[in-house]
Amino acid sequence: MADLDLRLVRYFAAVAEHRHFGRAAEALHITQPSLSRQIRRLERQLGARLLDRTPRGTRLTEAGEVFLPGARALLRSAAQAAAQARAAAEPGRITVGFSSGLIVTPAVRELRRRHPDADVRSMHLDWTEARAALLDRTVDAVVVRLPFAGDQLDMTVLYEEPRVVVVPVDHRLAGKESVTVDDIAGEPLPQVTGADPEWSAFWRIDPRPDGRPAPDGPFVQALEDKLEVVADGRAIVITAGIRGHHLRPDLTTVPLHGVAPSQVALATRAGDRSRLVTAFRACARSHLTGT
């Protein structure tokens, strides 16, 4: 078999993440027909079908489920090797990571203004990959929502945002000025596959203040999966910082009162006092203030 083309592996991982060819093509900045052709090339190389289209999107075949973890590990390994080589050859470079729903543009722009000689880049990361990307030097700093495992890292809280619940527009709670934990006591919440227990407990408010467990909804992986189970009435979601263009037209948000807000933080490798990381930390503190 010919050596795998990393570009094709990256295309497959994007479709697997979005579970939709159109959304994956948009994220990759290529056309959907081109993406479909590249996936077929990869499948021919592997001798196995990886993805099946369905009326509601795209699902992984059994072969695709088996291939996905190795594909992600391969991409991480390649990114780490490239990042380490760049760091050795180009000390004037910094890559800033950020997870879904967070904006780093004002701080990145300010860093470029202060250090026009530097190569300043940004990179979107799935929340499950952010810590590994920082430790393996794929990125040099990352802006994330807490909870976030902070061992081996320096953490700086930047700002707070209130939590909200996402419900269908025809839900009994839609249109209310606010709700409390008691109002959602019987509402199932999605379970995120592979989620850190502390992260899951915070975003599901589990256990509840009276000690009872949060009702379990379906298992999900991507944000799109969460929104789908909310739209079809199988669960509600607790989140923060979600903006109108991230929300489907059949969903709405209601402020959730009486709970601690979400905190957005900057994470860097422990003890990293390099010129650009130190400068970006200052830019983040002054320019990243939430919505």
N, C-alpha and C positions, 0 to 999 in steps of 0.2 A: 504494500500500500504506500502511496506517495506520502511525504511528510505533510502533516496537517498545516493548513494555512491559518495563522492566528486570527486574521481578519474574519475568516468564515466562522471560526469558533466564537469570536466576539459578537458577530451577527446572531448566531444561534442563542447565545446567552441573553441578548437583548430581547429576542422574541419570547424566550422562556420567562424573563422577568415581567414583560408587559402582557403576556398571554394574548397578544393581538399583533398581527403583522403591520397594520396601519400605524398604530402607536409606536411600535418599535422602529419602523422606517422613519417616522418623524423625529424620534429621539436620535437616530443615527445620521439624520440629514441626508438620506438617500430615498429614492422612489420605492414604492411598495413592489412593483414588478421586479426591480433590480434585486431587492432583498429576497424575494421568493426564488429567483434564479440562483442566488448565492447559497441559500439554504439547500436547494436541490443539489448543488455541487458538493456541499459538505456531506449530504446523505449518500451521494454516489461514492465519495471517498471512503466513507465508513461502511458502506454496504448495508445500511439500515435506515428505515424511516424514523425520524426523530420527532416530528410534529404532525398533528392532525388538525385541520381546520374544522370548526363546528359553527353552527348558526350563532353562537354566543361568543365566539372568539377562537382561540387556539389552545389546544391542550398537548401536553407531552405524551408521546407513546411510552411504552415500557422501556424501549431502548433509549429514548430521550431522557427519562427519569434517571437511568443508570449513567448516561453520559454527562449530565449536567454538573454534578459535583466535581468530576475530573476536569471538565471544561473551565469551571470557575477557578479551580486550583491552578490550572495551566496559565490562565490569564493573569492571575495574581503573581505567579512566579515570574512571568515575563515582565510584568510591570515593575516588580521589585528589582530584577536584574537591571532593567533600563534605568530606573531611578538611582540605583547605587552607582552605576557608571556615570550618569549625568552629574551626580553630587560630587564625584571625584574630579570630574573634568571641568565642571562649571559651578563653582561655589557661589556664584551670583544668581542662583535660581531658587525659587520657592514655589511649591504647589500647595494650594489651599483647598482642602476638601470641604464639602458641605452635604448634609443629608436632605431628603425631600422636604419641601415646604419652607426651607430656610434660604435667606438671601445674604450673600456675602459681597455683592457688587460694590457698595459704597466703601468698604474697607479695602478691597482689592484695588479699586480705582485710586484711593488715597495713597496706598503703598506705592503704586506705580508713579504717582506724582512726586512723592518724596524721594524715590530711588529710581530715576529714569534709566540708570545703567543696568538695573536688574531685570531678569526674565521672570515675570510674575504670572502664574497660571492658576486656574481654578478647575476643580473636578467634582462632578456629582458622584456621590457614593450611596449605595444602598445602606440602610442603617445597620444591617448585619455585617457589613464589610468595613465600616469606618475605623474601628479599633485596629484591625489587622493591617489596614492600609497605612495607618499612622506608624505602627510599630515596625512594619517592614520597609518604611521610608518611601512608599509610593506617594504619600503626601507628607508635608512637613507640619501642617496644622489642620485641624478639622473643627467645624462648627456643627454642633449636634444638640439634640434635645436630651435632657436628663430624664431618667437615670441612665448613666453610662459608666461602665467599669473604669475606675480611675487609677488602678494600680499601674505603676511604671509611667504614669502620665502626670503632667501639671494641668490643673483644671481652673478656668477662670469663668465665673458666671457673668454673662453679659446683660441679660434682661429677662423679664418674666412676661408670660402671656396667660390670660385666663383660659381655663379649659371649657370646652363646649361639647354638647352631644350632637351627633349627626343622625337625623331621622328622615324618613320619607315625608314628602310634603303633605301627605294625607294622614300622617300619624297623629295620634291623640295629643301629643305634646307639641306638634308643629304650631308655630305662631305665638307660643307663650313668651313672655318677657324673660323668664328664666325658669330653671327647674333645680331641684335638689336631689341628693342621692336617694331620698325616700321616694321621690317621684319615679325613679327608674329602677326601683327595687326588684321588680319582676322581669325586667327586660334582659334577654340574653346578650352577651358581648362576645365578639369573635375571639378565638384563641389563635395567636400567631405562632405558626410552626417554627420551632427552634428559638423562641424568644427567651431572653434572659429573665429569670424569675422575678428579679426586682423590677425590671422594666414592665413586665406583664402585670405585676401587682399594682403598680402606679397607674397604668392606663386603663385597667379594669376596675380600679378601686376594690381590690380583692385581698383580704376580706373587707367587708363593709364595716362601718363604725360599730354596729351591734354584734360583730363577730361572725355573721353569716357569710358564706362564700358567695361570690358573684355568680349569677346564672351563666352557664356555659353556652355559647353559640358555636357555629361551625368553625373548623380550622381553616385558616387563610394564610397567605404568604405575602402577596403584594398589596399595595394600597388599592389598586383596582379591584382586587378580590374583596377587600373590606367594604368598599362602596357598593359592590354588587349584592352582597348579602344584606346590606342595609336596605337597598332599593327594593329587594324582593320580600322584605318583611321578616327576615329570619333573625335579625339582630339590630342593635344600635351600636354606634361607635363613640368613644370618648376621645377627643383629640384637642389640638390647640393650634392657633396660627393659620388655620385653613382659610384660604382666600377664595373669592367667588369663582375665579377662573379654574380653580382646582376642583370645584364641586359640580356634580352632575345637576342638570335642571330638575330632576325628580327628587332631589334631596335638599334639605335645609339644615341650618344649625340653630341650636338654642343654648344660651349661656348656662353653664352649670355652676351654681353658687354653693358656698359652704365647703369647698375643697381647696387644697393648696394649688396654686397656679403651676403651670409648666415653666421650667427654667431652660433657657438656651445658654450653652456654654462653649467656650473655646478650649480645645484640648491640644496639647503639644507634648512631645516626648519629655519625660522628666529630665530636668537639668539642661535642656537645650537652650543655650543663650546665644545662638548664632545671630548675626547682625539682622538678617531679614526676618527671622522668627520673632525676635524681640520687637522689631519695628511693626510687624503685622499685629502683634498683641496690643500695641498701643493704638493702632488704627482701628482694631476691632472694638476696643473699649470705648472709643470716642465716636465711632460711626455706625456701629450695629446696635440699634435700639429697639428693634421690633417693628410691628405694624403701627 
